[in-house]
Every structure is written in structure tokens, then in C-alpha cells.
Amino acid sequence: MERPSDVVNVRLFYDKDNDGVKLVVSNQRSQEVEVRALDKYTGKTHAVELELGQSASKSWELLSSSGCYDFVITLNGDPVFEYCSCIQTTVRSRTSAGSTRVLYIVVSV
């Protein structure tokens, strides 16, 4: 039995320029696979079919969900991964000449 991680490589990145996240999925299998990402906050599903070696990405801004996300990734119709977390950013003064951005990540288990 193939493990989902043997079939697809799924990576999630914080996109600091857009205050969002970017999901990148790569097909590592010898045949085409259908990958779907369900955004549980909006109820929208984004689907892509990937040939061997192909990758696809999708970005989400997190402003409307207060910095939180919850994605269910399905592979050929079977749920295989779920990513959920909240990203909270605050700005605090570091010096009188500048400020620093502090990133807090709270992971729901």
C-alpha cells in the first residue's frame, strides 16, 4: 500500500508579503493524480490534475479568516492530509528608528 507521502509532496509556506499561505503540491507518482484542497473556512475546493513530476500551487490571503486556515487535501478522492493553524502577527517597536514584526503560530491538534 502506497503512503500518501510517496505519491505527492505537499508543502505549506507562510507568505509574509501577502499575509497568507501558499500550498505547493508535487506529483511523485508514475501516473496522473487528482489533488483537491478544501478550504474549510470558505467551503471552496480547488482541484488540479498533475502528471508525473508536475507541481501546482495555490495561495490564500488570511485576512478574512483572522489569520487562520484549515485545508483538507484529498488524493484521488481520499482525504490524506489536513493542515490547520492560526497565524497572528503583531508589530512592536524595537527602536525609535524602526519596528520588528513578530510571528506567532498556534497549531490546532
A tleap script that builds the chain and sets N, CA, C and O, in Angstrom:
source leaprc.protein.ff14SB
mol = sequence {
  NMET GLU ARG PRO SER ASP VAL VAL ASN VAL
  ARG LEU PHE TYR ASP LYS ASP ASN ASP GLY
  VAL LYS LEU VAL VAL SER ASN GLN ARG SER
  GLN GLU VAL GLU VAL ARG ALA LEU ASP LYS
  TYR THR GLY LYS THR HIE ALA VAL GLU LEU
  GLU LEU GLY GLN SER ALA SER LYS SER TRP
  GLU LEU LEU SER SER SER GLY CYS TYR ASP
  PHE VAL ILE THR LEU ASN GLY ASP PRO VAL
  PHE GLU TYR CYS SER CYS ILE GLN THR THR
  VAL ARG SER ARG THR SER ALA GLY SER THR
  ARG VAL LEU TYR ILE VAL VAL SER CVAL
}
set mol.1.N position { 0.835 -1.183 0.000 }
set mol.1.CA position { 0.000 0.000 0.000 }
set mol.1.C position { 0.880 1.247 0.000 }
set mol.1.O position { 1.750 1.399 0.858 }
set mol.2.N position { 0.653 2.128 -0.958 }
set mol.2.CA position { 1.421 3.368 -1.022 }
set mol.2.C position { 0.992 4.328 0.072 }
set mol.2.O position { -0.197 4.480 0.350 }
set mol.3.N position { 1.962 4.969 0.684 }
set mol.3.CA position { 1.671 6.037 1.637 }
set mol.3.C position { 1.409 7.305 0.835 }
set mol.3.O position { 2.009 7.492 -0.223 }
set mol.4.N position { 0.514 8.193 1.320 }
set mol.4.CA position { 0.252 9.441 0.600 }
set mol.4.C position { 1.514 10.250 0.327 }
set mol.4.O position { 1.623 10.900 -0.713 }
set mol.5.N position { 2.466 10.216 1.254 }
set mol.5.CA position { 3.703 10.979 1.069 }
set mol.5.C position { 4.586 10.383 -0.023 }
set mol.5.O position { 5.493 11.055 -0.515 }
set mol.6.N position { 4.332 9.119 -0.414 }
set mol.6.CA position { 5.053 8.523 -1.550 }
set mol.6.C position { 4.465 8.981 -2.873 }
set mol.6.O position { 5.131 8.921 -3.905 }
set mol.7.N position { 3.226 9.437 -2.847 }
set mol.7.CA position { 2.519 9.822 -4.062 }
set mol.7.C position { 2.670 11.308 -4.347 }
set mol.7.O position { 2.995 11.702 -5.468 }
set mol.8.N position { 2.436 12.127 -3.337 }
set mol.8.CA position { 2.535 13.576 -3.511 }
set mol.8.C position { 3.379 14.180 -2.393 }
set mol.8.O position { 3.422 13.679 -1.269 }
set mol.9.N position { 4.039 15.261 -2.742 }
set mol.9.CA position { 4.772 16.051 -1.772 }
set mol.9.C position { 3.954 17.313 -1.555 }
set mol.9.O position { 3.735 18.077 -2.495 }
set mol.10.N position { 3.503 17.539 -0.334 }
set mol.10.CA position { 2.682 18.704 -0.002 }
set mol.10.C position { 3.472 19.589 0.940 }
set mol.10.O position { 3.938 19.137 1.986 }
set mol.11.N position { 3.625 20.870 0.563 }
set mol.11.CA position { 4.343 21.825 1.404 }
set mol.11.C position { 3.478 23.062 1.586 }
set mol.11.O position { 2.777 23.486 0.667 }
set mol.12.N position { 3.535 23.625 2.764 }
set mol.12.CA position { 2.771 24.824 3.092 }
set mol.12.C position { 3.743 25.884 3.581 }
set mol.12.O position { 4.540 25.636 4.486 }
set mol.13.N position { 3.673 27.078 2.975 }
set mol.13.CA position { 4.585 28.171 3.309 }
set mol.13.C position { 3.786 29.381 3.774 }
set mol.13.O position { 2.682 29.631 3.291 }
set mol.14.N position { 4.350 30.122 4.707 }
set mol.14.CA position { 3.784 31.407 5.090 }
set mol.14.C position { 4.253 32.436 4.076 }
set mol.14.O position { 5.449 32.536 3.801 }
set mol.15.N position { 3.323 33.200 3.520 }
set mol.15.CA position { 3.607 34.236 2.528 }
set mol.15.C position { 3.541 35.587 3.231 }
set mol.15.O position { 2.477 36.200 3.314 }
set mol.16.N position { 4.680 36.044 3.734 }
set mol.16.CA position { 4.699 37.266 4.533 }
set mol.16.C position { 4.355 38.505 3.722 }
set mol.16.O position { 3.832 39.472 4.277 }
set mol.17.N position { 4.636 38.502 2.415 }
set mol.17.CA position { 4.334 39.670 1.589 }
set mol.17.C position { 2.836 39.895 1.425 }
set mol.17.O position { 2.390 41.032 1.276 }
set mol.18.N position { 2.060 38.812 1.452 }
set mol.18.CA position { 0.614 38.906 1.260 }
set mol.18.C position { -0.175 38.512 2.496 }
set mol.18.O position { -1.396 38.372 2.426 }
set mol.19.N position { 0.503 38.328 3.637 }
set mol.19.CA position { -0.152 37.863 4.858 }
set mol.19.C position { -1.069 36.683 4.561 }
set mol.19.O position { -2.267 36.719 4.841 }
set mol.20.N position { -0.486 35.651 3.995 }
set mol.20.CA position { -1.259 34.468 3.625 }
set mol.20.C position { -0.406 33.219 3.676 }
set mol.20.O position { 0.690 33.218 4.235 }
set mol.21.N position { -0.923 32.159 3.087 }
set mol.21.CA position { -0.196 30.902 2.983 }
set mol.21.C position { -0.216 30.446 1.530 }
set mol.21.O position { -1.115 30.782 0.759 }
set mol.22.N position { 0.800 29.674 1.186 }
set mol.22.CA position { 0.908 29.118 -0.165 }
set mol.22.C position { 1.074 27.612 -0.030 }
set mol.22.O position { 1.960 27.135 0.679 }
set mol.23.N position { 0.224 26.876 -0.709 }
set mol.23.CA position { 0.250 25.422 -0.713 }
set mol.23.C position { 0.871 24.973 -2.028 }
set mol.23.O position { 0.428 25.389 -3.099 }
set mol.24.N position { 1.895 24.126 -1.954 }
set mol.24.CA position { 2.565 23.603 -3.145 }
set mol.24.C position { 2.466 22.086 -3.111 }
set mol.24.O position { 2.841 21.456 -2.122 }
set mol.25.N position { 1.956 21.493 -4.204 }
set mol.25.CA position { 1.771 20.050 -4.293 }
set mol.25.C position { 2.523 19.547 -5.510 }
set mol.25.O position { 2.392 20.110 -6.597 }
set mol.26.N position { 3.318 18.478 -5.338 }
set mol.26.CA position { 4.080 17.883 -6.434 }
set mol.26.C position { 3.725 16.408 -6.548 }
set mol.26.O position { 3.615 15.708 -5.541 }
set mol.27.N position { 3.547 15.937 -7.788 }
set mol.27.CA position { 3.239 14.531 -8.049 }
set mol.27.C position { 4.537 13.745 -8.145 }
set mol.27.O position { 5.391 14.049 -8.978 }
set mol.28.N position { 4.686 12.741 -7.300 }
set mol.28.CA position { 5.870 11.879 -7.307 }
set mol.28.C position { 5.532 10.488 -7.824 }
set mol.28.O position { 6.371 9.587 -7.783 }
set mol.29.N position { 4.320 10.310 -8.303 }
set mol.29.CA position { 3.829 9.008 -8.724 }
set mol.29.C position { 4.071 8.801 -10.216 }
set mol.29.O position { 4.344 9.762 -10.935 }
set mol.30.N position { 3.977 7.581 -10.680 }
set mol.30.CA position { 4.233 7.276 -12.091 }
set mol.30.C position { 3.011 7.491 -12.976 }
set mol.30.O position { 3.061 7.234 -14.179 }
set mol.31.N position { 1.922 7.957 -12.390 }
set mol.31.CA position { 0.717 8.221 -13.181 }
set mol.31.C position { 0.048 9.505 -12.713 }
set mol.31.O position { 0.403 10.061 -11.673 }
set mol.32.N position { -0.918 9.964 -13.487 }
set mol.32.CA position { -1.641 11.191 -13.142 }
set mol.32.C position { -2.403 11.016 -11.832 }
set mol.32.O position { -2.942 9.946 -11.554 }
set mol.33.N position { -2.440 12.079 -11.035 }
set mol.33.CA position { -3.221 12.067 -9.803 }
set mol.33.C position { -4.091 13.321 -9.751 }
set mol.33.O position { -3.733 14.367 -10.292 }
set mol.34.N position { -5.235 13.194 -9.093 }
set mol.34.CA position { -6.097 14.346 -8.863 }
set mol.34.C position { -5.944 14.764 -7.405 }
set mol.34.O position { -6.137 13.970 -6.485 }
set mol.35.N position { -5.591 16.029 -7.224 }
set mol.35.CA position { -5.401 16.573 -5.887 }
set mol.35.C position { -6.423 17.679 -5.683 }
set mol.35.O position { -6.578 18.554 -6.535 }
set mol.36.N position { -7.119 17.640 -4.553 }
set mol.36.CA position { -8.090 18.680 -4.206 }
set mol.36.C position { -7.727 19.265 -2.851 }
set mol.36.O position { -7.301 18.559 -1.938 }
set mol.37.N position { -7.909 20.569 -2.749 }
set mol.37.CA position { -7.699 21.256 -1.470 }
set mol.37.C position { -9.010 21.920 -1.092 }
set mol.37.O position { -9.474 22.830 -1.779 }
set mol.38.N position { -9.603 21.467 -0.004 }
set mol.38.CA position { -10.836 22.051 0.518 }
set mol.38.C position { -10.465 23.083 1.559 }
set mol.38.O position { -9.806 22.762 2.549 }
set mol.39.N position { -10.882 24.322 1.346 }
set mol.39.CA position { -10.712 25.387 2.323 }
set mol.39.C position { -11.936 25.313 3.237 }
set mol.39.O position { -13.036 25.695 2.837 }
set mol.40.N position { -11.746 24.823 4.457 }
set mol.40.CA position { -12.888 24.617 5.349 }
set mol.40.C position { -13.480 25.920 5.869 }
set mol.40.O position { -14.594 25.916 6.394 }
set mol.41.N position { -12.761 27.041 5.736 }
set mol.41.CA position { -13.319 28.335 6.143 }
set mol.41.C position { -14.295 28.873 5.112 }
set mol.41.O position { -15.316 29.461 5.470 }
set mol.42.N position { -13.989 28.677 3.826 }
set mol.42.CA position { -14.868 29.205 2.770 }
set mol.42.C position { -15.758 28.136 2.159 }
set mol.42.O position { -16.773 28.454 1.538 }
set mol.43.N position { -15.389 26.867 2.328 }
set mol.43.CA position { -16.137 25.776 1.710 }
set mol.43.C position { -15.772 25.555 0.249 }
set mol.43.O position { -16.356 24.694 -0.409 }
set mol.44.N position { -14.819 26.316 -0.264 }
set mol.44.CA position { -14.413 26.182 -1.667 }
set mol.44.C position { -13.353 25.099 -1.820 }
set mol.44.O position { -12.475 24.935 -0.973 }
set mol.45.N position { -13.460 24.362 -2.930 }
set mol.45.CA position { -12.490 23.329 -3.258 }
set mol.45.C position { -11.729 23.741 -4.508 }
set mol.45.O position { -12.319 24.198 -5.486 }
set mol.46.N position { -10.427 23.576 -4.467 }
set mol.46.CA position { -9.560 23.851 -5.603 }
set mol.46.C position { -8.972 22.514 -6.042 }
set mol.46.O position { -8.340 21.819 -5.247 }
set mol.47.N position { -9.180 22.155 -7.314 }
set mol.47.CA position { -8.732 20.859 -7.818 }
set mol.47.C position { -7.728 21.039 -8.942 }
set mol.47.O position { -7.780 22.005 -9.703 }
set mol.48.N position { -6.808 20.076 -9.027 }
set mol.48.CA position { -5.825 20.069 -10.102 }
set mol.48.C position { -5.442 18.620 -10.386 }
set mol.48.O position { -5.340 17.802 -9.472 }
set mol.49.N position { -5.234 18.317 -11.661 }
set mol.49.CA position { -4.714 17.011 -12.051 }
set mol.49.C position { -3.255 17.203 -12.407 }
set mol.49.O position { -2.904 18.092 -13.183 }
set mol.50.N position { -2.413 16.370 -11.840 }
set mol.50.CA position { -0.975 16.507 -12.022 }
set mol.50.C position { -0.396 15.274 -12.694 }
set mol.50.O position { -0.623 14.149 -12.249 }
set mol.51.N position { 0.344 15.489 -13.756 }
set mol.51.CA position { 1.115 14.420 -14.402 }
set mol.51.C position { 2.355 14.151 -13.551 }
set mol.51.O position { 2.660 14.920 -12.640 }
set mol.52.N position { 3.059 13.078 -13.840 }
set mol.52.CA position { 4.288 12.736 -13.135 }
set mol.52.C position { 5.247 13.923 -13.152 }
set mol.52.O position { 5.530 14.486 -14.209 }
set mol.53.N position { 5.739 14.295 -11.982 }
set mol.53.CA position { 6.718 15.365 -11.874 }
set mol.53.C position { 6.148 16.770 -11.878 }
set mol.53.O position { 6.878 17.726 -11.613 }
set mol.54.N position { 4.864 16.924 -12.170 }
set mol.54.CA position { 4.264 18.254 -12.186 }
set mol.54.C position { 3.999 18.755 -10.778 }
set mol.54.O position { 3.791 17.981 -9.844 }
set mol.55.N position { 4.014 20.081 -10.656 }
set mol.55.CA position { 3.682 20.746 -9.400 }
set mol.55.C position { 2.637 21.812 -9.663 }
set mol.55.O position { 2.518 22.325 -10.775 }
set mol.56.N position { 1.887 22.137 -8.632 }
set mol.56.CA position { 0.910 23.223 -8.706 }
set mol.56.C position { 0.924 23.933 -7.364 }
set mol.56.O position { 1.278 23.350 -6.340 }
set mol.57.N position { 0.534 25.201 -7.383 }
set mol.57.CA position { 0.474 25.946 -6.128 }
set mol.57.C position { -0.781 26.798 -6.094 }
set mol.57.O position { -1.340 27.161 -7.129 }
set mol.58.N position { -1.205 27.106 -4.888 }
set mol.58.CA position { -2.369 27.949 -4.654 }
set mol.58.C position { -2.079 28.778 -3.426 }
set mol.58.O position { -1.590 28.269 -2.418 }
set mol.59.N position { -2.386 30.071 -3.517 }
set mol.59.CA position { -2.172 30.972 -2.384 }
set mol.59.C position { -3.498 31.454 -1.833 }
set mol.59.O position { -4.467 31.632 -2.571 }
set mol.60.N position { -3.528 31.664 -0.528 }
set mol.60.CA position { -4.700 32.201 0.154 }
set mol.60.C position { -4.274 33.353 1.035 }
set mol.60.O position { -3.274 33.250 1.745 }
set mol.61.N position { -5.010 34.448 1.004 }
set mol.61.CA position { -4.833 35.515 1.974 }
set mol.61.C position { -5.616 35.117 3.221 }
set mol.61.O position { -6.656 34.466 3.117 }
set mol.62.N position { -5.137 35.495 4.373 }
set mol.62.CA position { -5.758 35.053 5.625 }
set mol.62.C position { -6.495 36.164 6.358 }
set mol.62.O position { -6.928 35.971 7.494 }
set mol.63.N position { -6.643 37.326 5.724 }
set mol.63.CA position { -7.292 38.458 6.377 }
set mol.63.C position { -8.734 38.139 6.768 }
set mol.63.O position { -9.153 38.445 7.885 }
set mol.64.N position { -9.492 37.531 5.867 }
set mol.64.CA position { -10.911 37.275 6.138 }
set mol.64.C position { -11.142 36.181 7.180 }
set mol.64.O position { -12.233 36.081 7.740 }
set mol.65.N position { -10.119 35.360 7.441 }
set mol.65.CA position { -10.263 34.289 8.439 }
set mol.65.C position { -9.464 34.588 9.706 }
set mol.65.O position { -9.121 33.676 10.459 }
set mol.66.N position { -9.175 35.848 9.933 }
set mol.66.CA position { -8.430 36.293 11.126 }
set mol.66.C position { -7.089 35.586 11.276 }
set mol.66.O position { -6.634 35.337 12.392 }
set mol.67.N position { -6.458 35.266 10.152 }
set mol.67.CA position { -5.142 34.636 10.184 }
set mol.67.C position { -5.158 33.137 10.337 }
set mol.67.O position { -4.103 32.530 10.519 }
set mol.68.N position { -6.331 32.512 10.269 }
set mol.68.CA position { -6.424 31.061 10.452 }
set mol.68.C position { -6.699 30.370 9.124 }
set mol.68.O position { -7.262 30.959 8.202 }
set mol.69.N position { -6.293 29.117 9.049 }
set mol.69.CA position { -6.591 28.310 7.871 }
set mol.69.C position { -6.845 26.874 8.298 }
set mol.69.O position { -6.385 26.422 9.346 }
set mol.70.N position { -7.593 26.169 7.452 }
set mol.70.CA position { -7.879 24.758 7.680 }
set mol.70.C position { -8.131 24.148 6.310 }
set mol.70.O position { -9.181 24.380 5.710 }
set mol.71.N position { -7.181 23.375 5.815 }
set mol.71.CA position { -7.277 22.755 4.499 }
set mol.71.C position { -7.307 21.248 4.643 }
set mol.71.O position { -6.565 20.680 5.445 }
set mol.72.N position { -8.161 20.598 3.870 }
set mol.72.CA position { -8.159 19.145 3.762 }
set mol.72.C position { -7.703 18.824 2.350 }
set mol.72.O position { -8.308 19.277 1.378 }
set mol.73.N position { -6.638 18.042 2.235 }
set mol.73.CA position { -6.084 17.662 0.943 }
set mol.73.C position { -6.539 16.246 0.632 }
set mol.73.O position { -6.337 15.334 1.434 }
set mol.74.N position { -7.154 16.060 -0.535 }
set mol.74.CA position { -7.554 14.721 -0.952 }
set mol.74.C position { -6.730 14.314 -2.165 }
set mol.74.O position { -6.360 15.143 -2.997 }
set mol.75.N position { -6.454 13.028 -2.243 }
set mol.75.CA position { -5.690 12.445 -3.329 }
set mol.75.C position { -6.565 11.399 -3.995 }
set mol.75.O position { -6.887 10.375 -3.393 }
set mol.76.N position { -6.947 11.657 -5.234 }
set mol.76.CA position { -7.851 10.770 -5.966 }
set mol.76.C position { -9.109 10.461 -5.152 }
set mol.76.O position { -9.606 9.335 -5.164 }
set mol.77.N position { -9.616 11.476 -4.444 }
set mol.77.CA position { -10.864 11.352 -3.705 }
set mol.77.C position { -10.736 10.941 -2.257 }
set mol.77.O position { -11.717 11.006 -1.516 }
set mol.78.N position { -9.551 10.515 -1.825 }
set mol.78.CA position { -9.355 10.078 -0.438 }
set mol.78.C position { -8.668 11.173 0.369 }
set mol.78.O position { -7.622 11.671 -0.046 }
set mol.79.N position { -9.238 11.565 1.525 }
set mol.79.CA position { -8.565 12.560 2.359 }
set mol.79.C position { -7.253 11.986 2.896 }
set mol.79.O position { -7.228 10.897 3.468 }
set mol.80.N position { -6.164 12.735 2.702 }
set mol.80.CA position { -4.866 12.218 3.115 }
set mol.80.C position { -4.093 13.174 4.026 }
set mol.80.O position { -3.256 12.728 4.811 }
set mol.81.N position { -4.357 14.468 3.935 }
set mol.81.CA position { -3.660 15.444 4.759 }
set mol.81.C position { -4.661 16.483 5.242 }
set mol.81.O position { -5.632 16.781 4.547 }
set mol.82.N position { -4.431 17.034 6.422 }
set mol.82.CA position { -5.185 18.195 6.879 }
set mol.82.C position { -4.209 19.143 7.545 }
set mol.82.O position { -3.434 18.754 8.420 }
set mol.83.N position { -4.261 20.391 7.116 }
set mol.83.CA position { -3.414 21.442 7.667 }
set mol.83.C position { -4.320 22.473 8.303 }
set mol.83.O position { -5.191 23.024 7.630 }
set mol.84.N position { -4.136 22.747 9.578 }
set mol.84.CA position { -4.916 23.794 10.222 }
set mol.84.C position { -4.042 24.512 11.239 }
set mol.84.O position { -3.270 23.892 11.970 }
set mol.85.N position { -4.182 25.819 11.269 }
set mol.85.CA position { -3.384 26.624 12.164 }
set mol.85.C position { -3.915 28.046 12.152 }
set mol.85.O position { -4.799 28.388 11.365 }
set mol.86.N position { -3.370 28.865 13.028 }
set mol.86.CA position { -3.642 30.298 13.030 }
set mol.86.C position { -2.303 31.016 13.037 }
set mol.86.O position { -1.382 30.633 13.759 }
set mol.87.N position { -2.208 32.040 12.242 }
set mol.87.CA position { -1.014 32.866 12.186 }
set mol.87.C position { -1.422 34.246 12.651 }
set mol.87.O position { -2.283 34.886 12.047 }
set mol.88.N position { -0.806 34.701 13.719 }
set mol.88.CA position { -1.119 36.024 14.250 }
set mol.88.C position { 0.136 36.864 14.168 }
set mol.88.O position { 1.206 36.433 14.596 }
set mol.89.N position { 0.011 38.051 13.626 }
set mol.89.CA position { 1.168 38.927 13.556 }
set mol.89.C position { 0.887 40.195 14.338 }
set mol.89.O position { -0.233 40.707 14.335 }
set mol.90.N position { 1.894 40.685 14.995 }
set mol.90.CA position { 1.798 41.961 15.694 }
set mol.90.C position { 3.053 42.750 15.374 }
set mol.90.O position { 4.077 42.176 15.003 }
set mol.91.N position { 2.975 44.025 15.512 }
set mol.91.CA position { 4.139 44.871 15.304 }
set mol.91.C position { 4.467 45.534 16.623 }
set mol.91.O position { 3.599 46.151 17.240 }
set mol.92.N position { 5.696 45.417 17.058 }
set mol.92.CA position { 6.092 46.071 18.293 }
set mol.92.C position { 7.365 46.868 18.010 }
set mol.92.O position { 8.168 46.496 17.154 }
set mol.93.N position { 7.528 47.920 18.710 }
set mol.93.CA position { 8.660 48.810 18.478 }
set mol.93.C position { 9.939 48.175 18.992 }
set mol.93.O position { 9.992 47.696 20.125 }
set mol.94.N position { 10.957 48.172 18.170 }
set mol.94.CA position { 12.261 47.670 18.582 }
set mol.94.C position { 13.189 48.828 18.934 }
set mol.94.O position { 13.896 48.793 19.941 }
set mol.95.N position { 13.174 49.832 18.102 }
set mol.95.CA position { 13.951 51.044 18.354 }
set mol.95.C position { 13.104 52.218 17.893 }
set mol.95.O position { 12.066 52.039 17.257 }
set mol.96.N position { 13.544 53.384 18.211 }
set mol.96.CA position { 12.798 54.562 17.747 }
set mol.96.C position { 12.894 54.713 16.236 }
set mol.96.O position { 12.068 55.391 15.625 }
set mol.97.N position { 13.906 54.080 15.626 }
set mol.97.CA position { 14.095 54.209 14.181 }
set mol.97.C position { 13.348 53.138 13.397 }
set mol.97.O position { 13.208 53.266 12.180 }
set mol.98.N position { 12.866 52.090 14.051 }
set mol.98.CA position { 12.223 51.030 13.287 }
set mol.98.C position { 11.363 50.137 14.150 }
set mol.98.O position { 11.250 50.339 15.359 }
set mol.99.N position { 10.760 49.150 13.521 }
set mol.99.CA position { 9.939 48.193 14.249 }
set mol.99.C position { 10.255 46.800 13.733 }
set mol.99.O position { 10.886 46.634 12.688 }
set mol.100.N position { 9.818 45.832 14.462 }
set mol.100.CA position { 10.029 44.447 14.056 }
set mol.100.C position { 8.690 43.729 14.056 }
set mol.100.O position { 7.811 44.039 14.860 }
set mol.101.N position { 8.539 42.791 13.171 }
set mol.101.CA position { 7.307 42.007 13.083 }
set mol.101.C position { 7.524 40.699 13.824 }
set mol.101.O position { 8.520 40.009 13.609 }
set mol.102.N position { 6.594 40.369 14.685 }
set mol.102.CA position { 6.675 39.147 15.472 }
set mol.102.C position { 5.617 38.192 14.954 }
set mol.102.O position { 4.447 38.557 14.836 }
set mol.103.N position { 6.024 36.969 14.643 }
set mol.103.CA position { 5.107 35.972 14.087 }
set mol.103.C position { 4.821 34.933 15.155 }
set mol.103.O position { 5.735 34.326 15.713 }
set mol.104.N position { 3.539 34.738 15.431 }
set mol.104.CA position { 3.103 33.694 16.356 }
set mol.104.C position { 2.361 32.631 15.559 }
set mol.104.O position { 1.474 32.963 14.772 }
set mol.105.N position { 2.697 31.390 15.741 }
set mol.105.CA position { 1.984 30.311 15.073 }
set mol.105.C position { 1.386 29.419 16.143 }
set mol.105.O position { 2.094 28.893 17.002 }
set mol.106.N position { 0.081 29.256 16.081 }
set mol.106.CA position { -0.637 28.414 17.019 }
set mol.106.C position { -1.195 27.246 16.215 }
set mol.106.O position { -2.009 27.451 15.315 }
set mol.107.N position { -0.777 26.050 16.521 }
set mol.107.CA position { -1.185 24.874 15.753 }
set mol.107.C position { -2.301 24.171 16.496 }
set mol.107.O position { -2.177 23.873 17.684 }
set mol.108.N position { -3.400 23.905 15.787 }
set mol.108.CA position { -4.515 23.137 16.362 }
set mol.108.C position { -4.253 21.668 16.152 }
set mol.108.O position { -3.871 21.258 15.056 }
set mol.109.N position { -4.450 20.870 17.179 }
set mol.109.CA position { -4.224 19.433 17.072 }
set mol.109.C position { -5.525 18.704 17.296 }
set mol.109.O position { -5.560 17.474 17.249 }
savepdb mol mol.pdb
quit
